[in-house]
Amino acid sequence: MKDDPKKTGLDRKLISLTEPHEVRSWTESLGVSEQQLKAAVAAVGNSAEKVREYLRKK
């Protein structure tokens, strides 16, 4: 089942790299490139909170 791009709430707590609209949204929101986002998710998992913390430390 495809992710709903209009969905909010719990959906915003996890980062899905398989949904292009989510990758685009997260890169814009976090001010990073797609490569930086993928590296952060690879390092700490797909929790938006953990990715934010990781990127702040970089």
Secondary structure, DSSP 4 states (H G I P E B T S, - for coil): ----TT--GGGGGB--TT-HHHHHHHHHHHT--HHHHHHHHHHH-SBHHHHHHHHHH-
